[in-house]
């Protein structure tokens, strides 16, 4: 039995924005299921995060996805990134050195005289 166009799904590569981890997972949504809410729900389920933690969805490299029409324009294997709220994940701040760990200025340069 041949698949109809509506049966064929879009495969998307999805990841959480994180400077430590760059790996994507693949998800598949049927063409008739391509909506913002479905993309959010399936992505969060596969990545093991709560949808309330997601602040934005970005099509890489730099386009925010805001509505169903944006999602419906996605093509096979498009790379999508979930941007989490700061309160929802400590992963976003865990990789950043604090000011104590990384000084703001060069102490040797501060001692130089002109």
Gaussian input, Z-matrix of N, CA and C with variables (Angstrom, degrees):
# hf/3-21g

backbone

0 1
 N
 C     1     B1
 C     2     B2     1     A1
 N     3     B3     2     A2     1     D1
 C     4     B4     3     A3     2     D2
 C     5     B5     4     A4     3     D3
 N     6     B6     5     A5     4     D4
 C     7     B7     6     A6     5     D5
 C     8     B8     7     A7     6     D6
 N     9     B9     8     A8     7     D7
 C    10    B10     9     A9     8     D8
 C    11    B11    10    A10     9     D9
 N    12    B12    11    A11    10    D10
 C    13    B13    12    A12    11    D11
 C    14    B14    13    A13    12    D12
 N    15    B15    14    A14    13    D13
 C    16    B16    15    A15    14    D14
 C    17    B17    16    A16    15    D15
 N    18    B18    17    A17    16    D16
 C    19    B19    18    A18    17    D17
 C    20    B20    19    A19    18    D18
 N    21    B21    20    A20    19    D19
 C    22    B22    21    A21    20    D20
 C    23    B23    22    A22    21    D21
 N    24    B24    23    A23    22    D22
 C    25    B25    24    A24    23    D23
 C    26    B26    25    A25    24    D24
 N    27    B27    26    A26    25    D25
 C    28    B28    27    A27    26    D26
 C    29    B29    28    A28    27    D27
 N    30    B30    29    A29    28    D28
 C    31    B31    30    A30    29    D29
 C    32    B32    31    A31    30    D30
 N    33    B33    32    A32    31    D31
 C    34    B34    33    A33    32    D32
 C    35    B35    34    A34    33    D33
 N    36    B36    35    A35    34    D34
 C    37    B37    36    A36    35    D35
 C    38    B38    37    A37    36    D36
 N    39    B39    38    A38    37    D37
 C    40    B40    39    A39    38    D38
 C    41    B41    40    A40    39    D39
 N    42    B42    41    A41    40    D40
 C    43    B43    42    A42    41    D41
 C    44    B44    43    A43    42    D42
 N    45    B45    44    A44    43    D43
 C    46    B46    45    A45    44    D44
 C    47    B47    46    A46    45    D45
 N    48    B48    47    A47    46    D46
 C    49    B49    48    A48    47    D47
 C    50    B50    49    A49    48    D48
 N    51    B51    50    A50    49    D49
 C    52    B52    51    A51    50    D50
 C    53    B53    52    A52    51    D51
 N    54    B54    53    A53    52    D52
 C    55    B55    54    A54    53    D53
 C    56    B56    55    A55    54    D54
 N    57    B57    56    A56    55    D55
 C    58    B58    57    A57    56    D56
 C    59    B59    58    A58    57    D57
 N    60    B60    59    A59    58    D58
 C    61    B61    60    A60    59    D59
 C    62    B62    61    A61    60    D60
 N    63    B63    62    A62    61    D61
 C    64    B64    63    A63    62    D62
 C    65    B65    64    A64    63    D63
 N    66    B66    65    A65    64    D64
 C    67    B67    66    A66    65    D65
 C    68    B68    67    A67    66    D66
 N    69    B69    68    A68    67    D67
 C    70    B70    69    A69    68    D68
 C    71    B71    70    A70    69    D69
 N    72    B72    71    A71    70    D70
 C    73    B73    72    A72    71    D71
 C    74    B74    73    A73    72    D72
 N    75    B75    74    A74    73    D73
 C    76    B76    75    A75    74    D74
 C    77    B77    76    A76    75    D75
 N    78    B78    77    A77    76    D76
 C    79    B79    78    A78    77    D77
 C    80    B80    79    A79    78    D78
 N    81    B81    80    A80    79    D79
 C    82    B82    81    A81    80    D80
 C    83    B83    82    A82    81    D81
 N    84    B84    83    A83    82    D82
 C    85    B85    84    A84    83    D83
 C    86    B86    85    A85    84    D84
 N    87    B87    86    A86    85    D85
 C    88    B88    87    A87    86    D86
 C    89    B89    88    A88    87    D87
 N    90    B90    89    A89    88    D88
 C    91    B91    90    A90    89    D89
 C    92    B92    91    A91    90    D90
 N    93    B93    92    A92    91    D91
 C    94    B94    93    A93    92    D92
 C    95    B95    94    A94    93    D93
 N    96    B96    95    A95    94    D94
 C    97    B97    96    A96    95    D95
 C    98    B98    97    A97    96    D96
 N    99    B99    98    A98    97    D97
 C   100   B100    99    A99    98    D98
 C   101   B101   100   A100    99    D99
 N   102   B102   101   A101   100   D100
 C   103   B103   102   A102   101   D101
 C   104   B104   103   A103   102   D102
 N   105   B105   104   A104   103   D103
 C   106   B106   105   A105   104   D104
 C   107   B107   106   A106   105   D105
 N   108   B108   107   A107   106   D106
 C   109   B109   108   A108   107   D107
 C   110   B110   109   A109   108   D108
 N   111   B111   110   A110   109   D109
 C   112   B112   111   A111   110   D110
 C   113   B113   112   A112   111   D111
 N   114   B114   113   A113   112   D112
 C   115   B115   114   A114   113   D113
 C   116   B116   115   A115   114   D114
 N   117   B117   116   A116   115   D115
 C   118   B118   117   A117   116   D116
 C   119   B119   118   A118   117   D117
 N   120   B120   119   A119   118   D118
 C   121   B121   120   A120   119   D119
 C   122   B122   121   A121   120   D120
 N   123   B123   122   A122   121   D121
 C   124   B124   123   A123   122   D122
 C   125   B125   124   A124   123   D123
 N   126   B126   125   A125   124   D124
 C   127   B127   126   A126   125   D125
 C   128   B128   127   A127   126   D126
 N   129   B129   128   A128   127   D127
 C   130   B130   129   A129   128   D128
 C   131   B131   130   A130   129   D129
 N   132   B132   131   A131   130   D130
 C   133   B133   132   A132   131   D131
 C   134   B134   133   A133   132   D132
 N   135   B135   134   A134   133   D133
 C   136   B136   135   A135   134   D134
 C   137   B137   136   A136   135   D135
 N   138   B138   137   A137   136   D136
 C   139   B139   138   A138   137   D137
 C   140   B140   139   A139   138   D138
 N   141   B141   140   A140   139   D139
 C   142   B142   141   A141   140   D140
 C   143   B143   142   A142   141   D141
 N   144   B144   143   A143   142   D142
 C   145   B145   144   A144   143   D143
 C   146   B146   145   A145   144   D144
 N   147   B147   146   A146   145   D145
 C   148   B148   147   A147   146   D146
 C   149   B149   148   A148   147   D147
 N   150   B150   149   A149   148   D148
 C   151   B151   150   A150   149   D149
 C   152   B152   151   A151   150   D150
 N   153   B153   152   A152   151   D151
 C   154   B154   153   A153   152   D152
 C   155   B155   154   A154   153   D153
 N   156   B156   155   A155   154   D154
 C   157   B157   156   A156   155   D155
 C   158   B158   157   A157   156   D156
 N   159   B159   158   A158   157   D157
 C   160   B160   159   A159   158   D158
 C   161   B161   160   A160   159   D159
 N   162   B162   161   A161   160   D160
 C   163   B163   162   A162   161   D161
 C   164   B164   163   A163   162   D162
 N   165   B165   164   A164   163   D163
 C   166   B166   165   A165   164   D164
 C   167   B167   166   A166   165   D165
 N   168   B168   167   A167   166   D166
 C   169   B169   168   A168   167   D167
 C   170   B170   169   A169   168   D168
 N   171   B171   170   A170   169   D169
 C   172   B172   171   A171   170   D170
 C   173   B173   172   A172   171   D171
 N   174   B174   173   A173   172   D172
 C   175   B175   174   A174   173   D173
 C   176   B176   175   A175   174   D174
 N   177   B177   176   A176   175   D175
 C   178   B178   177   A177   176   D176
 C   179   B179   178   A178   177   D177
 N   180   B180   179   A179   178   D178
 C   181   B181   180   A180   179   D179
 C   182   B182   181   A181   180   D180
 N   183   B183   182   A182   181   D181
 C   184   B184   183   A183   182   D182
 C   185   B185   184   A184   183   D183
 N   186   B186   185   A185   184   D184
 C   187   B187   186   A186   185   D185
 C   188   B188   187   A187   186   D186
 N   189   B189   188   A188   187   D187
 C   190   B190   189   A189   188   D188
 C   191   B191   190   A190   189   D189
 N   192   B192   191   A191   190   D190
 C   193   B193   192   A192   191   D191
 C   194   B194   193   A193   192   D192
 N   195   B195   194   A194   193   D193
 C   196   B196   195   A195   194   D194
 C   197   B197   196   A196   195   D195
 N   198   B198   197   A197   196   D196
 C   199   B199   198   A198   197   D197
 C   200   B200   199   A199   198   D198
 N   201   B201   200   A200   199   D199
 C   202   B202   201   A201   200   D200
 C   203   B203   202   A202   201   D201
 N   204   B204   203   A203   202   D202
 C   205   B205   204   A204   203   D203
 C   206   B206   205   A205   204   D204
 N   207   B207   206   A206   205   D205
 C   208   B208   207   A207   206   D206
 C   209   B209   208   A208   207   D207
 N   210   B210   209   A209   208   D208
 C   211   B211   210   A210   209   D209
 C   212   B212   211   A211   210   D210
 N   213   B213   212   A212   211   D211
 C   214   B214   213   A213   212   D212
 C   215   B215   214   A214   213   D213
 N   216   B216   215   A215   214   D214
 C   217   B217   216   A216   215   D215
 C   218   B218   217   A217   216   D216
 N   219   B219   218   A218   217   D217
 C   220   B220   219   A219   218   D218
 C   221   B221   220   A220   219   D219
 N   222   B222   221   A221   220   D220
 C   223   B223   222   A222   221   D221
 C   224   B224   223   A223   222   D222
 N   225   B225   224   A224   223   D223
 C   226   B226   225   A225   224   D224
 C   227   B227   226   A226   225   D225
 N   228   B228   227   A227   226   D226
 C   229   B229   228   A228   227   D227
 C   230   B230   229   A229   228   D228
 N   231   B231   230   A230   229   D229
 C   232   B232   231   A231   230   D230
 C   233   B233   232   A232   231   D231
 N   234   B234   233   A233   232   D232
 C   235   B235   234   A234   233   D233
 C   236   B236   235   A235   234   D234
 N   237   B237   236   A236   235   D235
 C   238   B238   237   A237   236   D236
 C   239   B239   238   A238   237   D237
 N   240   B240   239   A239   238   D238
 C   241   B241   240   A240   239   D239
 C   242   B242   241   A241   240   D240
 N   243   B243   242   A242   241   D241
 C   244   B244   243   A243   242   D242
 C   245   B245   244   A244   243   D243
 N   246   B246   245   A245   244   D244
 C   247   B247   246   A246   245   D245
 C   248   B248   247   A247   246   D246
 N   249   B249   248   A248   247   D247
 C   250   B250   249   A249   248   D248
 C   251   B251   250   A250   249   D249
 N   252   B252   251   A251   250   D250
 C   253   B253   252   A252   251   D251
 C   254   B254   253   A253   252   D252
 N   255   B255   254   A254   253   D253
 C   256   B256   255   A255   254   D254
 C   257   B257   256   A256   255   D255
 N   258   B258   257   A257   256   D256
 C   259   B259   258   A258   257   D257
 C   260   B260   259   A259   258   D258
 N   261   B261   260   A260   259   D259
 C   262   B262   261   A261   260   D260
 C   263   B263   262   A262   261   D261
 N   264   B264   263   A263   262   D262
 C   265   B265   264   A264   263   D263
 C   266   B266   265   A265   264   D264
 N   267   B267   266   A266   265   D265
 C   268   B268   267   A267   266   D266
 C   269   B269   268   A268   267   D267
 N   270   B270   269   A269   268   D268
 C   271   B271   270   A270   269   D269
 C   272   B272   271   A271   270   D270
 N   273   B273   272   A272   271   D271
 C   274   B274   273   A273   272   D272
 C   275   B275   274   A274   273   D273
 N   276   B276   275   A275   274   D274
 C   277   B277   276   A276   275   D275
 C   278   B278   277   A277   276   D276
 N   279   B279   278   A278   277   D277
 C   280   B280   279   A279   278   D278
 C   281   B281   280   A280   279   D279
 N   282   B282   281   A281   280   D280
 C   283   B283   282   A282   281   D281
 C   284   B284   283   A283   282   D282
 N   285   B285   284   A284   283   D283
 C   286   B286   285   A285   284   D284
 C   287   B287   286   A286   285   D285
 N   288   B288   287   A287   286   D286
 C   289   B289   288   A288   287   D287
 C   290   B290   289   A289   288   D288
 N   291   B291   290   A290   289   D289
 C   292   B292   291   A291   290   D290
 C   293   B293   292   A292   291   D291
 N   294   B294   293   A293   292   D292
 C   295   B295   294   A294   293   D293
 C   296   B296   295   A295   294   D294
 N   297   B297   296   A296   295   D295
 C   298   B298   297   A297   296   D296
 C   299   B299   298   A298   297   D297
 N   300   B300   299   A299   298   D298
 C   301   B301   300   A300   299   D299
 C   302   B302   301   A301   300   D300
 N   303   B303   302   A302   301   D301
 C   304   B304   303   A303   302   D302
 C   305   B305   304   A304   303   D303
 N   306   B306   305   A305   304   D304
 C   307   B307   306   A306   305   D305
 C   308   B308   307   A307   306   D306
 N   309   B309   308   A308   307   D307
 C   310   B310   309   A309   308   D308
 C   311   B311   310   A310   309   D309
 N   312   B312   311   A311   310   D310
 C   313   B313   312   A312   311   D311
 C   314   B314   313   A313   312   D312
 N   315   B315   314   A314   313   D313
 C   316   B316   315   A315   314   D314
 C   317   B317   316   A316   315   D315
 N   318   B318   317   A317   316   D316
 C   319   B319   318   A318   317   D317
 C   320   B320   319   A319   318   D318
 N   321   B321   320   A320   319   D319
 C   322   B322   321   A321   320   D320
 C   323   B323   322   A322   321   D321
 N   324   B324   323   A323   322   D322
 C   325   B325   324   A324   323   D323
 C   326   B326   325   A325   324   D324
 N   327   B327   326   A326   325   D325
 C   328   B328   327   A327   326   D326
 C   329   B329   328   A328   327   D327
 N   330   B330   329   A329   328   D328
 C   331   B331   330   A330   329   D329
 C   332   B332   331   A331   330   D330
 N   333   B333   332   A332   331   D331
 C   334   B334   333   A333   332   D332
 C   335   B335   334   A334   333   D333
 N   336   B336   335   A335   334   D334
 C   337   B337   336   A336   335   D335
 C   338   B338   337   A337   336   D336
 N   339   B339   338   A338   337   D337
 C   340   B340   339   A339   338   D338
 C   341   B341   340   A340   339   D339

   B1=1.4464
   B2=1.5209
   B3=1.3231
   B4=1.4613
   B5=1.5249
   B6=1.3371
   B7=1.4667
   B8=1.5176
   B9=1.3175
   B10=1.4548
   B11=1.5107
   B12=1.3227
   B13=1.4631
   B14=1.5244
   B15=1.3631
   B16=1.4556
   B17=1.5250
   B18=1.3415
   B19=1.4567
   B20=1.5276
   B21=1.3216
   B22=1.4604
   B23=1.5240
   B24=1.3128
   B25=1.4521
   B26=1.5125
   B27=1.3152
   B28=1.4590
   B29=1.5193
   B30=1.3104
   B31=1.4551
   B32=1.5153
   B33=1.3165
   B34=1.4619
   B35=1.5213
   B36=1.3136
   B37=1.4622
   B38=1.5249
   B39=1.3352
   B40=1.4620
   B41=1.5231
   B42=1.3354
   B43=1.4622
   B44=1.5212
   B45=1.3219
   B46=1.4605
   B47=1.5204
   B48=1.3160
   B49=1.4630
   B50=1.5155
   B51=1.3104
   B52=1.4589
   B53=1.5166
   B54=1.3064
   B55=1.4521
   B56=1.5260
   B57=1.3355
   B58=1.4664
   B59=1.5272
   B60=1.3038
   B61=1.4640
   B62=1.5212
   B63=1.3332
   B64=1.4582
   B65=1.5183
   B66=1.3322
   B67=1.4546
   B68=1.5267
   B69=1.3334
   B70=1.4569
   B71=1.5228
   B72=1.3170
   B73=1.4584
   B74=1.5234
   B75=1.3226
   B76=1.4563
   B77=1.5155
   B78=1.3270
   B79=1.4625
   B80=1.5283
   B81=1.3037
   B82=1.4597
   B83=1.5192
   B84=1.3221
   B85=1.4580
   B86=1.5216
   B87=1.3341
   B88=1.4614
   B89=1.5255
   B90=1.3088
   B91=1.4688
   B92=1.5314
   B93=1.3413
   B94=1.4721
   B95=1.5280
   B96=1.3357
   B97=1.4686
   B98=1.5209
   B99=1.3181
   B100=1.4652
   B101=1.5253
   B102=1.3164
   B103=1.4630
   B104=1.5254
   B105=1.3137
   B106=1.4588
   B107=1.5332
   B108=1.3319
   B109=1.4677
   B110=1.5264
   B111=1.3274
   B112=1.4669
   B113=1.5234
   B114=1.3313
   B115=1.4618
   B116=1.5223
   B117=1.3176
   B118=1.4629
   B119=1.5299
   B120=1.3315
   B121=1.4641
   B122=1.5289
   B123=1.3229
   B124=1.4660
   B125=1.5337
   B126=1.3260
   B127=1.4661
   B128=1.5241
   B129=1.3278
   B130=1.4669
   B131=1.5203
   B132=1.3196
   B133=1.4616
   B134=1.5230
   B135=1.3222
   B136=1.4635
   B137=1.5309
   B138=1.3263
   B139=1.4668
   B140=1.5278
   B141=1.3293
   B142=1.4525
   B143=1.5172
   B144=1.3253
   B145=1.4671
   B146=1.5209
   B147=1.3152
   B148=1.4521
   B149=1.5344
   B150=1.3408
   B151=1.4697
   B152=1.5347
   B153=1.3434
   B154=1.4723
   B155=1.5252
   B156=1.3385
   B157=1.4609
   B158=1.5222
   B159=1.3337
   B160=1.4630
   B161=1.5192
   B162=1.3196
   B163=1.4650
   B164=1.5293
   B165=1.3510
   B166=1.4652
   B167=1.5199
   B168=1.3366
   B169=1.4600
   B170=1.5195
   B171=1.3226
   B172=1.4681
   B173=1.5252
   B174=1.3360
   B175=1.4645
   B176=1.5148
   B177=1.3155
   B178=1.4606
   B179=1.5139
   B180=1.3371
   B181=1.4525
   B182=1.5297
   B183=1.3456
   B184=1.4560
   B185=1.5302
   B186=1.3204
   B187=1.4615
   B188=1.5200
   B189=1.3330
   B190=1.4626
   B191=1.5187
   B192=1.3207
   B193=1.4552
   B194=1.5154
   B195=1.3507
   B196=1.4577
   B197=1.5125
   B198=1.3281
   B199=1.4645
   B200=1.5248
   B201=1.3193
   B202=1.4635
   B203=1.5241
   B204=1.3284
   B205=1.4747
   B206=1.5246
   B207=1.3339
   B208=1.4725
   B209=1.5238
   B210=1.3250
   B211=1.4623
   B212=1.5263
   B213=1.3115
   B214=1.4633
   B215=1.5226
   B216=1.3155
   B217=1.4771
   B218=1.5271
   B219=1.3267
   B220=1.4568
   B221=1.5252
   B222=1.3115
   B223=1.4587
   B224=1.5224
   B225=1.3220
   B226=1.4541
   B227=1.5266
   B228=1.3195
   B229=1.4567
   B230=1.5298
   B231=1.3271
   B232=1.4626
   B233=1.5270
   B234=1.3285
   B235=1.4647
   B236=1.5202
   B237=1.3330
   B238=1.4622
   B239=1.5187
   B240=1.3256
   B241=1.4632
   B242=1.5236
   B243=1.3288
   B244=1.4577
   B245=1.5177
   B246=1.3165
   B247=1.4603
   B248=1.5154
   B249=1.3220
   B250=1.4578
   B251=1.5178
   B252=1.3373
   B253=1.4579
   B254=1.5229
   B255=1.2782
   B256=1.4657
   B257=1.5207
   B258=1.3210
   B259=1.4662
   B260=1.5206
   B261=1.3311
   B262=1.4476
   B263=1.5106
   B264=1.3338
   B265=1.4619
   B266=1.5125
   B267=1.3045
   B268=1.4494
   B269=1.5188
   B270=1.3363
   B271=1.4624
   B272=1.5261
   B273=1.3247
   B274=1.4539
   B275=1.5213
   B276=1.3088
   B277=1.4597
   B278=1.5161
   B279=1.3263
   B280=1.4617
   B281=1.5207
   B282=1.3109
   B283=1.4573
   B284=1.5216
   B285=1.3205
   B286=1.4643
   B287=1.5243
   B288=1.3269
   B289=1.4621
   B290=1.5285
   B291=1.3076
   B292=1.4602
   B293=1.5232
   B294=1.3164
   B295=1.4633
   B296=1.5214
   B297=1.3167
   B298=1.4624
   B299=1.5246
   B300=1.3284
   B301=1.4659
   B302=1.5218
   B303=1.3118
   B304=1.4656
   B305=1.5277
   B306=1.3193
   B307=1.4623
   B308=1.5235
   B309=1.3156
   B310=1.4565
   B311=1.5251
   B312=1.2950
   B313=1.4554
   B314=1.5235
   B315=1.3030
   B316=1.4552
   B317=1.5215
   B318=1.3459
   B319=1.4671
   B320=1.5173
   B321=1.3369
   B322=1.4733
   B323=1.5244
   B324=1.3259
   B325=1.4540
   B326=1.5246
   B327=1.3344
   B328=1.4554
   B329=1.5347
   B330=1.3334
   B331=1.4642
   B332=1.5348
   B333=1.3043
   B334=1.4753
   B335=1.5145
   B336=1.3227
   B337=1.4681
   B338=1.5090
   B339=1.2727
   B340=1.4734
   B341=1.4860
   A1=109.00
   A2=117.86
   A3=122.50
   A4=110.42
   A5=114.12
   A6=119.14
   A7=109.46
   A8=116.83
   A9=120.13
   A10=108.72
   A11=116.38
   A12=120.32
   A13=111.74
   A14=116.43
   A15=119.21
   A16=112.30
   A17=117.86
   A18=121.23
   A19=111.92
   A20=116.18
   A21=120.67
   A22=108.68
   A23=116.35
   A24=120.33
   A25=112.83
   A26=114.88
   A27=121.72
   A28=106.91
   A29=116.55
   A30=121.34
   A31=107.53
   A32=115.51
   A33=121.58
   A34=109.34
   A35=115.58
   A36=121.47
   A37=107.01
   A38=116.57
   A39=121.71
   A40=109.71
   A41=115.21
   A42=120.58
   A43=109.22
   A44=114.78
   A45=121.85
   A46=107.08
   A47=116.70
   A48=119.65
   A49=108.12
   A50=115.59
   A51=120.79
   A52=107.40
   A53=117.24
   A54=119.65
   A55=113.13
   A56=118.04
   A57=121.00
   A58=111.44
   A59=117.43
   A60=123.17
   A61=109.92
   A62=116.96
   A63=120.63
   A64=113.76
   A65=118.03
   A66=120.84
   A67=111.74
   A68=114.56
   A69=122.83
   A70=108.72
   A71=116.15
   A72=121.36
   A73=106.08
   A74=116.50
   A75=120.34
   A76=109.41
   A77=114.22
   A78=120.15
   A79=107.11
   A80=115.72
   A81=119.78
   A82=109.15
   A83=115.44
   A84=122.30
   A85=108.16
   A86=117.04
   A87=119.45
   A88=108.83
   A89=114.87
   A90=120.33
   A91=111.85
   A92=117.69
   A93=119.90
   A94=112.09
   A95=117.39
   A96=121.47
   A97=112.27
   A98=117.94
   A99=120.62
   A100=109.93
   A101=115.49
   A102=121.52
   A103=107.58
   A104=115.63
   A105=120.84
   A106=110.11
   A107=116.42
   A108=120.67
   A109=111.70
   A110=117.62
   A111=119.65
   A112=111.65
   A113=116.81
   A114=119.63
   A115=110.29
   A116=116.85
   A117=121.72
   A118=110.61
   A119=116.87
   A120=121.56
   A121=111.44
   A122=117.48
   A123=121.37
   A124=110.32
   A125=117.48
   A126=120.88
   A127=111.10
   A128=116.39
   A129=120.53
   A130=111.10
   A131=116.95
   A132=120.74
   A133=110.18
   A134=117.51
   A135=122.06
   A136=112.21
   A137=116.77
   A138=121.02
   A139=112.56
   A140=117.49
   A141=121.04
   A142=114.04
   A143=116.25
   A144=120.26
   A145=109.54
   A146=115.53
   A147=123.09
   A148=108.57
   A149=119.18
   A150=120.37
   A151=114.19
   A152=117.34
   A153=119.62
   A154=112.18
   A155=116.78
   A156=120.59
   A157=112.75
   A158=117.12
   A159=121.22
   A160=110.13
   A161=115.24
   A162=121.13
   A163=110.88
   A164=116.82
   A165=121.85
   A166=109.39
   A167=114.65
   A168=121.40
   A169=106.49
   A170=115.46
   A171=121.10
   A172=109.99
   A173=115.66
   A174=120.79
   A175=105.53
   A176=115.91
   A177=119.04
   A178=110.59
   A179=118.15
   A180=125.53
   A181=115.20
   A182=119.56
   A183=116.38
   A184=115.14
   A185=118.56
   A186=120.37
   A187=110.08
   A188=116.92
   A189=120.73
   A190=109.95
   A191=116.31
   A192=122.52
   A193=107.20
   A194=116.69
   A195=119.53
   A196=114.78
   A197=117.48
   A198=118.74
   A199=110.16
   A200=115.84
   A201=121.64
   A202=112.58
   A203=117.72
   A204=120.20
   A205=111.40
   A206=117.12
   A207=120.64
   A208=109.85
   A209=116.86
   A210=122.36
   A211=110.09
   A212=117.30
   A213=121.10
   A214=113.03
   A215=117.65
   A216=121.41
   A217=112.75
   A218=118.11
   A219=120.39
   A220=110.56
   A221=115.83
   A222=121.32
   A223=109.51
   A224=115.67
   A225=121.15
   A226=111.49
   A227=115.21
   A228=124.56
   A229=113.47
   A230=116.82
   A231=121.00
   A232=107.96
   A233=116.79
   A234=120.75
   A235=109.71
   A236=114.75
   A237=122.33
   A238=108.27
   A239=115.59
   A240=121.48
   A241=109.38
   A242=116.84
   A243=121.85
   A244=108.50
   A245=115.94
   A246=121.38
   A247=107.33
   A248=115.83
   A249=121.17
   A250=111.37
   A251=115.27
   A252=120.35
   A253=107.83
   A254=117.36
   A255=121.44
   A256=111.74
   A257=117.23
   A258=119.64
   A259=111.30
   A260=117.53
   A261=120.96
   A262=114.16
   A263=117.74
   A264=118.97
   A265=110.34
   A266=115.80
   A267=119.59
   A268=110.44
   A269=117.56
   A270=120.66
   A271=111.55
   A272=116.18
   A273=119.17
   A274=112.29
   A275=117.18
   A276=119.69
   A277=112.87
   A278=118.71
   A279=121.10
   A280=112.96
   A281=117.77
   A282=120.96
   A283=112.59
   A284=118.05
   A285=121.62
   A286=110.43
   A287=117.41
   A288=118.43
   A289=110.38
   A290=115.46
   A291=118.65
   A292=109.13
   A293=116.66
   A294=120.45
   A295=111.64
   A296=117.44
   A297=120.51
   A298=109.99
   A299=116.59
   A300=121.01
   A301=112.23
   A302=116.14
   A303=120.90
   A304=108.27
   A305=118.84
   A306=120.65
   A307=111.91
   A308=115.12
   A309=121.42
   A310=112.58
   A311=116.81
   A312=118.96
   A313=109.59
   A314=116.32
   A315=122.42
   A316=107.45
   A317=117.96
   A318=120.98
   A319=111.00
   A320=119.49
   A321=120.86
   A322=111.08
   A323=117.04
   A324=120.24
   A325=110.69
   A326=117.92
   A327=121.27
   A328=111.50
   A329=117.97
   A330=121.44
   A331=112.33
   A332=117.27
   A333=120.48
   A334=110.60
   A335=115.73
   A336=120.45
   A337=108.97
   A338=116.47
   A339=120.75
   A340=110.96
   D1=129.24
   D2=-177.53
   D3=-79.24
   D4=144.87
   D5=178.24
   D6=-79.94
   D7=139.38
   D8=174.24
   D9=-83.88
   D10=167.11
   D11=-178.70
   D12=-60.89
   D13=-32.23
   D14=-179.57
   D15=-74.22
   D16=-23.96
   D17=178.56
   D18=-75.63
   D19=-27.54
   D20=-177.47
   D21=-72.21
   D22=134.06
   D23=-178.56
   D24=-101.96
   D25=163.35
   D26=172.82
   D27=-96.40
   D28=129.78
   D29=175.47
   D30=-96.31
   D31=128.90
   D32=-178.75
   D33=-123.46
   D34=145.67
   D35=174.06
   D36=-98.20
   D37=121.91
   D38=-173.61
   D39=-125.83
   D40=142.47
   D41=174.12
   D42=-148.97
   D43=167.93
   D44=173.03
   D45=-92.33
   D46=137.57
   D47=177.13
   D48=-63.43
   D49=120.01
   D50=-176.88
   D51=-163.50
   D52=125.64
   D53=-177.57
   D54=-72.54
   D55=-20.29
   D56=179.54
   D57=-79.83
   D58=-41.15
   D59=-171.90
   D60=-115.54
   D61=123.49
   D62=-178.29
   D63=-110.43
   D64=3.81
   D65=-175.14
   D66=-73.50
   D67=144.21
   D68=175.63
   D69=-104.60
   D70=156.78
   D71=166.37
   D72=-114.63
   D73=155.60
   D74=176.89
   D75=-99.88
   D76=135.13
   D77=173.29
   D78=-125.41
   D79=159.91
   D80=178.93
   D81=-131.88
   D82=130.15
   D83=176.18
   D84=-123.44
   D85=134.65
   D86=174.89
   D87=-64.89
   D88=150.21
   D89=-176.19
   D90=-54.39
   D91=-40.31
   D92=-179.47
   D93=-74.00
   D94=-10.60
   D95=179.14
   D96=-100.12
   D97=4.94
   D98=-178.33
   D99=-73.31
   D100=97.53
   D101=175.95
   D102=-144.19
   D103=162.87
   D104=179.88
   D105=-58.80
   D106=-48.17
   D107=-176.55
   D108=-64.67
   D109=-40.99
   D110=178.94
   D111=-67.19
   D112=-41.32
   D113=177.19
   D114=-61.08
   D115=-44.11
   D116=179.03
   D117=-62.68
   D118=-47.07
   D119=-176.99
   D120=-63.39
   D121=-49.61
   D122=-177.18
   D123=-67.16
   D124=-43.10
   D125=-179.76
   D126=-61.43
   D127=-46.49
   D128=-179.26
   D129=-64.49
   D130=-40.19
   D131=178.62
   D132=-61.94
   D133=-46.83
   D134=-178.26
   D135=-67.56
   D136=-34.40
   D137=-177.72
   D138=-90.13
   D139=-7.89
   D140=177.38
   D141=72.87
   D142=36.37
   D143=177.35
   D144=-124.23
   D145=163.60
   D146=-179.93
   D147=-87.12
   D148=132.53
   D149=179.25
   D150=-55.98
   D151=-27.09
   D152=178.50
   D153=-68.01
   D154=-16.99
   D155=178.64
   D156=-78.11
   D157=-16.21
   D158=-175.15
   D159=-85.65
   D160=120.51
   D161=177.82
   D162=-86.85
   D163=-43.09
   D164=-176.92
   D165=-147.79
   D166=159.66
   D167=171.09
   D168=-119.07
   D169=129.10
   D170=-176.43
   D171=-119.73
   D172=131.69
   D173=168.11
   D174=-86.53
   D175=123.43
   D176=-176.11
   D177=-71.65
   D178=142.15
   D179=13.95
   D180=-90.58
   D181=-23.12
   D182=-169.64
   D183=-157.62
   D184=36.26
   D185=-177.97
   D186=-120.15
   D187=121.58
   D188=176.89
   D189=-75.84
   D190=136.54
   D191=175.15
   D192=-99.32
   D193=124.85
   D194=-172.90
   D195=-122.68
   D196=-18.64
   D197=-174.32
   D198=-149.37
   D199=171.81
   D200=-176.58
   D201=-57.38
   D202=-39.53
   D203=-179.51
   D204=-62.06
   D205=-36.29
   D206=176.45
   D207=-62.53
   D208=-42.00
   D209=-178.21
   D210=-68.76
   D211=-39.45
   D212=-178.12
   D213=-67.25
   D214=-19.65
   D215=177.33
   D216=-84.21
   D217=-8.10
   D218=179.74
   D219=-63.51
   D220=144.73
   D221=179.98
   D222=-109.68
   D223=166.45
   D224=179.16
   D225=-51.62
   D226=136.40
   D227=177.01
   D228=62.49
   D229=21.54
   D230=173.35
   D231=-64.01
   D232=141.44
   D233=-179.90
   D234=-93.24
   D235=127.13
   D236=-176.47
   D237=-127.12
   D238=141.69
   D239=-177.03
   D240=-125.96
   D241=134.10
   D242=174.79
   D243=-94.68
   D244=126.26
   D245=179.02
   D246=-102.07
   D247=118.03
   D248=-175.31
   D249=-88.02
   D250=153.15
   D251=174.03
   D252=-70.96
   D253=151.03
   D254=-177.88
   D255=-62.27
   D256=-38.40
   D257=-179.66
   D258=-72.88
   D259=-21.67
   D260=-177.18
   D261=-80.86
   D262=-19.75
   D263=-176.24
   D264=-149.57
   D265=134.00
   D266=174.47
   D267=-88.95
   D268=-8.73
   D269=179.45
   D270=-58.59
   D271=-33.22
   D272=-176.95
   D273=-68.95
   D274=-28.65
   D275=-178.25
   D276=-103.46
   D277=-14.62
   D278=-178.56
   D279=-61.79
   D280=-32.93
   D281=-175.34
   D282=-81.21
   D283=-16.07
   D284=-174.48
   D285=-86.03
   D286=125.02
   D287=177.59
   D288=-69.63
   D289=144.04
   D290=177.43
   D291=-74.46
   D292=169.86
   D293=179.36
   D294=-64.57
   D295=-28.50
   D296=178.00
   D297=-69.10
   D298=-40.27
   D299=179.77
   D300=-70.73
   D301=-33.57
   D302=-177.25
   D303=-128.25
   D304=102.48
   D305=-175.80
   D306=-61.25
   D307=150.40
   D308=-178.16
   D309=-79.91
   D310=-18.49
   D311=-177.47
   D312=-138.80
   D313=164.19
   D314=178.44
   D315=-87.13
   D316=111.37
   D317=-176.15
   D318=-64.84
   D319=-31.52
   D320=177.63
   D321=-66.90
   D322=-37.44
   D323=179.10
   D324=-68.34
   D325=-31.55
   D326=-179.67
   D327=-68.46
   D328=-23.60
   D329=-178.39
   D330=-88.74
   D331=-9.91
   D332=-176.91
   D333=-70.45
   D334=144.75
   D335=175.41
   D336=-112.02
   D337=150.50
   D338=-178.11
   D339=-109.87

